[in-house]
């Protein structure tokens, strides 16, 4: 059975990245779109990354153009646009589909692990997202696990378990509080330079 660490995905510079390098880390995976009205989340994500990367926290960003064409262009054009506006430093991968017949295998894996969590009814974009989902032939109430919009996020703990899914309209405070709990409950794994074994750092 496929596990999170079995994936090898291509970065936007064309190099392959093995998820085995993420063992022992807390990881946030998302699909994004640079021209979405939610694109200010890039700035929030960069703040999160800078705040927790010392705790072995990583962010994996997969641009996607499936939601109202808000991420057009080549990988290099997307990267240039993001850097000009937000200057992020976390990992970014090649643009891909996250739903449908051509969905990236990683996202097919993630949605099977964590179903749709429901949108924040107080968010101004919730009704728009629901309307778009209906126009695509679905009921907003059906138990469909597919990704509804840009900036859907999946949180993976240090053991490679997908522990939470956050929808596009979830507040940043909700995401950060979950990261903090993982940092507190799952100490970093450090390799001894003398014994060559792993132990939990106190």
Secondary structure, 3 states (H helix, E strand, C coil): CCCHHHCEEEECCCCEEEHHHHCCCEEEEEEECCCCCCCCHHHHHHHHHHHHHHHCEEEEEEECCCCCCCCCCCHHHHHHHHHHHCCCCCEEECCCECCCCCECHHHHHHHHHCCCCCCCCCCCCHHHHHHHHHHCCCCCCCCCCCCCCCCCEEEECCCCCEEEEECCCCCHHHHHHHHHHHHHHCCCEEECCCCCCEEECC
